[in-house]
Amino acid sequence: MPRRHGSEVVIEPVEGLTVQVTTWHTDEPSQRAIEGMDRMRLVRDDIETRVRALLSDLTQAAN
């Protein structure tokens, strides 16, 4: 099974799906010669920021 990363990933809609699927195009520090722990921290921080924003959006929508 081929592995897909980044913008290569495609999620096919599931029958009955009623929510919007959003693709997060995350930064890839290795394309700028940033490797190791520095790379991982940048990726982690980018995802953390997106998750916090999503949580905020979901909790505001629920109120």
Summary of the structure (lengths in Angstrom):
residues: 63
radius of gyration: 15.1
end to end distance: 42.1
largest distance: 43.6
contacts: 94
relative contact order: 0.11
helix: 54%
strand: 0%
